[in-house]
Amino acid sequence: MVFDQFFRAKRSPALTESLRCGLASVADYERRVCETVDGTVVDYCRGGAASERTVAQNRAAFDRLIIRPRCLQRIGGSRSLAVTSFGVSYRMPIGIAPVALQCLAHPEGEKAMAKAARTHGVPFVLSVLSSVSIEELAEAVPRAPKWFQLYIFKDRELTECLVRRAEKARFRALVVSVDTPAPGLSRSERRNPLTLPAKVTCANFVPGGNGANGNGKASQPCSASVLDYVRSQLDPSLGWDAIQWLMSITTLPVIVKGILNRADALIAADIGVHGLIVSNSGGRQLDYAPAAIEVLPEIVHAVGNRLEVMLDSGVSQGTDAFKALAIGARMVFVGRVAVYGLAVNGQRGVEEVLDILKTELESTMLNAGCGTLADVTPQHVCHEVQLYYPSAVDRMRSSWRGDSFRSDRYRTRDRRSNAETVDTDTIQDAEQDDVEQAGMRKITENASERGITFQQRCIDTALSVPRGIYRSNTNNLSKCNGNVASACPSDGNIRTARTVINRKDNPQRRFKSHSLQNLCAASNENCNN
């Protein structure tokens, strides 16, 4: 009851029936945005870095994952999407990712987005490049569960000032983006440059009341070009010591966003960050970067038991959220998806999009045999290769991909013991297969060796030459140097060998054809030397 009162909010008027018609999925909202919003804003919302291969890869990677449902799981009435993150309970494991300059999509911008997040009881991450300042948002939506995203700028005093303002406004966590040493290259923006309207600016950096720092000195005003301003403040010389510095100046949880590598995840865990967001910034930063869902398994396997691992980039359906949760993510975040709803109908549009995602996630969990998030395990998701090429997957079991899908984050004690039994059996079977294969190779080699030795003994006896010179017919040809008469058989010796092998009382007669062919070939080559 207290939880419901905390997140209770009055919803904006519902969409008319004619407008609601055809808006049944996130893809429908995206289509409506393309039809009704200015082209430059559409490019800003949908665009990615360079050829936008990372944007496409985010979608394709989710499509390659298959859901494996379980039947007759006695779900009953204990169904819930509730999740706890950093000590705070949320109604569902889907948050709103940071997106800059949301007033381009709707006049209410970040205010409408935060109000929708409050209605659904999910976290809202405010971008440092927002069109609404930290203080203005906190005043408009005081009860919304808010996180603050920032960069560590070249001017550390400016960065610390932003942290102090977020603490004063009662934001609950800091999300520091570490994947932006320089702005991503956008070809769509070069073709169709974005011009900021007069009333849209980076509110946290404008001079005046809300944009001034603690010393009363106004920060450098944001220029008309957002990319130019960001480029002037981003610091490519940053190292992990900058994250340690950030943690030393604040008591808020520090979450590192933009991790795509297992090694970076291990470093972040070692220095004591509170959480990770596996993200490629929606494909806006680096072209041909891996999809976030593809690298999620190795990161969960490496640090999932030490800190909270979350994911954004590419989530546009409830099934996408289910797949990420099954692999081991604590929560997922959506960026473009929420902006599409904002552009179509402001706060109500965002609420409708979140309703769609929630309904799809609930349906997916129920039909997959899961009543709560604790029931969602890695066994509910597999790569399509595991279905179509199971033998290939067996050969990959020793790699990190096989291990990383066995995350114990949400398993109960019984599930964990069963999984450990399965893993032990799998390892024993693999070891037994290796032993058997090694034994077969040894038997084959011994049989081959015995055959060569058996044939060679016959020929050595016939020619009366030292053993070993023709043992493999080619390996010891270097012993025939110059003194051909002593080592290379003559034509007479070959005829003698043929006579001996062809004798009826010779038990090795069945090997005569093969032995003579090898003998003649070796003799000719040796004598040529």
SEDRENMI-639530 format. One line per 4 residues: number of its first residue (from 1); for each residue y, x, z of C-alpha. Coordinates in pm, whole numbers. Layout:
# residues N
NUM) Y:X:Z | ...
# end
This chain:
# residues 529
1) 0:0:0 | 241:279:91 | 156:454:-234 | 236:141:-437
5) 568:92:-259 | 659:455:-317 | 618:428:-695 | 730:65:-730
9) 995:20:-997 | 1129:-263:-1203 | 1013:-243:-1561 | 1249:-283:-1850
13) 1216:-593:-2071 | 896:-595:-2271 | 887:-539:-2643 | 909:-851:-2856
17) 584:-975:-3009 | 695:-878:-3358 | 778:-523:-3244 | 459:-488:-3042
21) 253:-585:-3344 | 97:-272:-3487 | 171:-48:-3186 | -182:-16:-3050
25) -208:363:-3034 | 1:676:-3007 | -37:725:-3381 | 131:388:-3437
29) 429:500:-3227 | 450:821:-3425 | 450:622:-3748 | 724:393:-3615
33) 936:696:-3521 | 905:837:-3873 | 1019:503:-4015 | 1317:438:-3788
37) 1457:768:-3657 | 1678:1019:-3836 | 1489:1285:-4028 | 1631:1580:-3836
41) 1522:1429:-3505 | 1176:1355:-3647 | 1142:1719:-3755 | 1254:1831:-3410
45) 995:1610:-3239 | 701:1674:-3471 | 768:2025:-3595 | 583:2343:-3508
49) 606:2715:-3563 | 604:2847:-3922 | 321:2683:-4123 | 235:2458:-3823
53) -129:2563:-3825 | -133:2567:-3445 | -20:2203:-3438 | -306:2107:-3670
57) -552:2321:-3477 | -468:2143:-3153 | -581:1814:-3305 | -884:1957:-3487
61) -1014:2132:-3175 | -1027:1806:-2980 | -1203:1638:-3272 | -1479:1901:-3263
65) -1573:1806:-2906 | -1833:1530:-2867 | -1866:1302:-2564 | -2220:1272:-2422
69) -2241:945:-2222 | -2481:874:-1937 | -2636:531:-1881 | -2716:323:-1571
73) -2503:530:-1337 | -2442:255:-1075 | -2065:274:-1113 | -1997:-52:-930
77) -1643:-124:-813 | -1547:229:-705 | -1339:315:-1010 | -1026:524:-982
81) -811:763:-1184 | -634:905:-877 | -597:1282:-854 | -439:1516:-600
85) -232:1814:-713 | -51:2052:-476 | -101:1811:-190 | 47:1507:-370
89) -158:1213:-495 | -95:1072:-841 | -226:754:-995 | -377:922:-1297
93) -430:1279:-1421 | -175:1254:-1704 | 175:1395:-1659 | 482:1430:-1880
97) 542:1781:-2012 | 888:1940:-2042 | 1073:1859:-2364 | 1428:1979:-2429
101) 1721:1758:-2528 | 1553:1420:-2494 | 1883:1239:-2549 | 1831:1314:-2918
105) 1553:1054:-2912 | 1725:796:-2689 | 2062:772:-2509 | 1891:751:-2168
109) 1688:1062:-2243 | 1531:1228:-1939 | 1639:944:-1708 | 1429:691:-1896
113) 1137:934:-1908 | 1151:999:-1533 | 1172:628:-1455 | 860:564:-1664
117) 681:845:-1480 | 783:689:-1147 | 646:352:-1258 | 306:501:-1338
121) 302:743:-1045 | 264:1059:-1253 | 455:1389:-1244 | 754:1440:-1472
125) 853:1796:-1567 | 1225:1841:-1639 | 1308:2107:-1897 | 1572:2367:-1815
129) 1719:2282:-2157 | 1747:1913:-2072 | 2035:1694:-2185 | 2062:1561:-1826
133) 2140:1801:-1543 | 1919:1860:-1241 | 2158:1683:-1005 | 2221:1388:-1235
137) 1849:1321:-1274 | 1784:1351:-901 | 2060:1098:-833 | 1939:852:-1097
141) 1567:871:-1011 | 1539:999:-652 | 1179:890:-591 | 1025:1014:-912
145) 767:1293:-865 | 964:1571:-1039 | 878:1930:-1134 | 1126:2174:-1287
149) 1049:2400:-1584 | 1251:2718:-1632 | 1253:3061:-1791 | 1326:3386:-1612
153) 1646:3477:-1795 | 1803:3818:-1837 | 2064:3708:-1582 | 1855:3688:-1266
157) 2148:3541:-1074 | 2152:3249:-1316 | 1777:3204:-1273 | 1803:3207:-894
161) 2087:2956:-911 | 1868:2716:-1109 | 1591:2755:-852 | 1829:2675:-566
165) 1956:2366:-746 | 1599:2244:-802 | 1514:2297:-436 | 1825:2110:-325
169) 1740:1819:-559 | 1393:1800:-399 | 1185:1897:-699 | 826:1955:-594
173) 719:2252:-807 | 850:2519:-1044 | 691:2558:-1387 | 781:2894:-1539
177) 714:2935:-1913 | 578:3283:-1991 | 495:3241:-2361 | 851:3266:-2494
181) 967:3627:-2530 | 1154:3503:-2837 | 1207:3159:-2992 | 943:3035:-3232
185) 1029:3029:-3602 | 1065:2674:-3735 | 1062:2633:-4111 | 1140:2262:-4086
189) 1460:2342:-3896 | 1561:2598:-4156 | 1512:2338:-4429 | 1686:2064:-4231
193) 1905:2221:-3958 | 1952:2021:-3640 | 2311:1943:-3548 | 2366:1834:-3191
197) 2579:1522:-3144 | 2894:1561:-2940 | 2745:1396:-2630 | 2416:1590:-2638
201) 2414:1936:-2485 | 2219:2154:-2246 | 2360:1993:-1933 | 2236:2259:-1690
205) 2457:2523:-1855 | 2782:2345:-1933 | 3095:2428:-1725 | 3205:2177:-1466
209) 3060:2013:-1162 | 2686:1991:-1232 | 2675:2295:-1454 | 2853:2535:-1221
213) 2658:2782:-1016 | 2671:2823:-642 | 2971:3057:-656 | 3182:2804:-842
217) 3163:3014:-1155 | 3062:2816:-1462 | 2763:2932:-1661 | 2797:3028:-2024
221) 2833:2707:-2225 | 2553:2606:-2452 | 2637:2659:-2818 | 2573:2405:-3092
225) 2257:2588:-3191 | 1997:2562:-2915 | 1787:2839:-3064 | 2082:3081:-3070
229) 2157:3012:-2706 | 1797:3051:-2594 | 1765:3371:-2795 | 2062:3520:-2612
233) 1906:3452:-2269 | 1533:3513:-2322 | 1407:3847:-2198 | 1117:4004:-2393
237) 1099:4293:-2143 | 964:4073:-1864 | 645:4171:-1682 | 428:4016:-1413
241) 661:4161:-1151 | 914:3898:-1262 | 670:3625:-1153 | 631:3798:-818
245) 1008:3809:-785 | 1030:3436:-857 | 769:3359:-591 | 958:3573:-342
249) 1279:3368:-370 | 1133:3017:-334 | 898:2817:-117 | 805:2577:-397
253) 467:2609:-572 | 497:2830:-881 | 299:2721:-1187 | 268:2954:-1485
257) 278:2773:-1821 | 166:2919:-2153 | -156:3102:-2060 | -400:3140:-2350
261) -597:3445:-2241 | -857:3500:-1970 | -709:3838:-1876 | -366:3684:-1815
265) -524:3409:-1605 | -693:3668:-1384 | -365:3856:-1334 | -185:3534:-1245
269) -452:3449:-989 | -441:3799:-842 | -67:3791:-781 | -98:3453:-609
273) 48:3186:-838 | -39:2832:-738 | -145:2694:-1076 | -178:2751:-1450
277) -101:2531:-1747 | -310:2632:-2045 | -68:2569:-2330 | 53:2688:-2668
281) 376:2486:-2627 | 250:2220:-2863 | 228:2470:-3148 | 603:2534:-3141
285) 592:2897:-3036 | 327:3098:-3223 | 163:3007:-3552 | -217:3053:-3570
289) -248:3059:-3193 | -571:2917:-3050 | -582:2555:-2948 | -535:2511:-2573
293) -859:2314:-2538 | -1052:2599:-2704 | -949:2860:-2446 | -964:2622:-2150
297) -1337:2689:-2081 | -1300:3065:-2039 | -995:3028:-1815 | -1160:2763:-1594
301) -1468:2984:-1569 | -1254:3283:-1469 | -1009:3133:-1217 | -1092:2764:-1178
305) -1215:2815:-822 | -901:3009:-718 | -612:2790:-839 | -537:2466:-1019
309) -584:2478:-1396 | -403:2219:-1609 | -359:2171:-1982 | -107:2051:-2235
313) -79:2078:-2616 | -264:1837:-2843 | -339:1551:-2602 | -268:1226:-2784
317) -557:998:-2682 | -741:899:-2370 | -1053:1065:-2505 | -860:1394:-2529
321) -773:1371:-2161 | -1137:1296:-2076 | -1258:1604:-2265 | -1010:1834:-2093
325) -1095:1692:-1749 | -1466:1733:-1818 | -1423:2099:-1909 | -1237:2164:-1584
329) -866:2080:-1610 | -714:1918:-1301 | -450:1734:-1504 | -323:1710:-1862
333) 36:1676:-1982 | 180:1503:-2288 | 508:1593:-2457 | 546:1463:-2812
337) 350:1150:-2722 | 602:1050:-2454 | 897:1131:-2682 | 758:897:-2948
341) 760:611:-2696 | 1108:709:-2580 | 1242:707:-2937 | 1093:365:-3014
345) 1201:174:-2703 | 1336:396:-2428 | 1179:364:-2084 | 965:70:-2190
349) 832:266:-2486 | 724:552:-2260 | 559:306:-2024 | 372:149:-2314
353) 247:489:-2431 | 130:577:-2080 | -41:237:-2058 | -226:314:-2383
357) -343:651:-2256 | -448:506:-1922 | -644:221:-2083 | -818:460:-2322
361) -908:701:-2042 | -1044:421:-1822 | -1254:285:-2108 | -1387:630:-2198
365) -1485:707:-1839 | -1655:373:-1789 | -1856:395:-2111 | -1947:757:-2041
369) -2090:662:-1702 | -1808:789:-1479 | -1640:583:-1209 | -1404:850:-1074
373) -1277:1188:-1182 | -1537:1351:-956 | -1806:1206:-1183 | -1662:1369:-1495
377) -1862:1691:-1544 | -1910:1945:-1825 | -2237:1772:-1915 | -2032:1482:-2056
381) -1879:1697:-2332 | -2028:1934:-2586 | -1919:2107:-2902 | -2043:1952:-3224
385) -2236:2273:-3296 | -2457:2195:-2997 | -2566:1872:-3168 | -2607:1994:-3524
389) -2721:2354:-3461 | -2890:2365:-3120 | -3071:2693:-3196 | -2739:2866:-3260
393) -2610:2748:-2924 | -2919:2886:-2749 | -2838:3228:-2885 | -2485:3200:-2745
397) -2585:3106:-2391 | -2518:3453:-2258 | -2159:3450:-2385 | -1857:3318:-2192
401) -1857:2997:-2395 | -2194:2893:-2258 | -2106:2991:-1902 | -1756:2845:-1900
405) -1870:2492:-1977 | -2058:2494:-1644 | -1757:2443:-1420 | -1830:2321:-1067
409) -1481:2187:-1006 | -1565:1817:-977 | -1936:1827:-900 | -2089:1687:-584
413) -2339:1890:-385 | -2635:1723:-560 | -2484:1773:-903 | -2412:2137:-823
417) -2768:2205:-705 | -2909:2039:-1017 | -2678:2238:-1239 | -2779:2561:-1065
421) -3145:2474:-1117 | -3084:2410:-1486 | -2891:2735:-1520 | -3167:2930:-1342
425) -3432:2780:-1567 | -3224:2856:-1873 | -3177:3219:-1769 | -3549:3258:-1692
429) -3643:3105:-2027 | -3402:3336:-2205 | -3539:3640:-2022 | -3896:3534:-2102
433) -3803:3494:-2468 | -3651:3842:-2469 | -3965:3990:-2312 | -4189:3814:-2563
437) -3975:3923:-2857 | -3970:4282:-2731 | -4349:4271:-2689 | -4396:4138:-3042
441) -4172:4412:-3182 | -4369:4676:-2989 | -4703:4537:-3111 | -4578:4533:-3469
445) -4451:4889:-3444 | -4777:5010:-3289 | -4981:4835:-3556 | -4770:4986:-3830
449) -4797:5329:-3666 | -5175:5298:-3636 | -5200:5199:-4002 | -4999:5498:-4117
453) -5193:5734:-3890 | -5527:5590:-4007 | -5438:5640:-4372 | -5285:5981:-4308
457) -5596:6114:-4133 | -5799:6041:-4445 | -5553:6219:-4673 | -5507:6516:-4439
461) -5883:6563:-4424 | -5912:6555:-4803 | -5626:6797:-4867 | -5675:7024:-4566
465) -5301:7041:-4495 | -5134:7054:-4154 | -5085:6711:-4001 | -4739:6566:-3978
469) -4594:6692:-4306 | -4676:6367:-4488 | -4696:6143:-4187 | -4414:5915:-4307
473) -4409:6047:-4664 | -4033:6108:-4643 | -3932:6213:-4293 | -4058:6568:-4315
477) -3972:6652:-4673 | -3719:6904:-4544 | -4013:7122:-4439 | -4088:7185:-4806
481) -3819:7446:-4868 | -3886:7702:-5135 | -4253:7764:-5046 | -4395:7486:-5257
485) -4735:7641:-5296 | -4812:7627:-4926 | -4700:7273:-4863 | -4700:7076:-5190
489) -5041:6966:-5320 | -5137:7065:-5668 | -5285:6844:-5938 | -5627:6977:-5851
493) -5588:6877:-5490 | -5482:6527:-5596 | -5790:6492:-5817 | -6006:6615:-5526
497) -5848:6355:-5298 | -5911:6081:-5554 | -6277:6185:-5575 | -6320:6190:-5197
501) -6154:5851:-5150 | -6357:5689:-5429 | -6691:5797:-5284 | -6905:5498:-5188
505) -6987:5647:-4848 | -6619:5684:-4759 | -6526:5415:-4499 | -6155:5444:-4584
509) -6205:5336:-4946 | -6009:5015:-4903 | -5689:5216:-4849 | -5721:5424:-5166
513) -5462:5250:-5380 | -5184:5256:-5127 | -5264:5611:-5008 | -5271:5755:-5359
517) -4945:5589:-5455 | -4770:5732:-5150 | -4933:6071:-5200 | -4830:6097:-5564
521) -4474:5988:-5493 | -4438:6240:-5212 | -4602:6515:-5417 | -4369:6474:-5710
525) -4059:6471:-5488 | -4172:6770:-5285 | -4256:6977:-5587 | -3919:6897:-5746
529) -3753:7045:-5440
# end
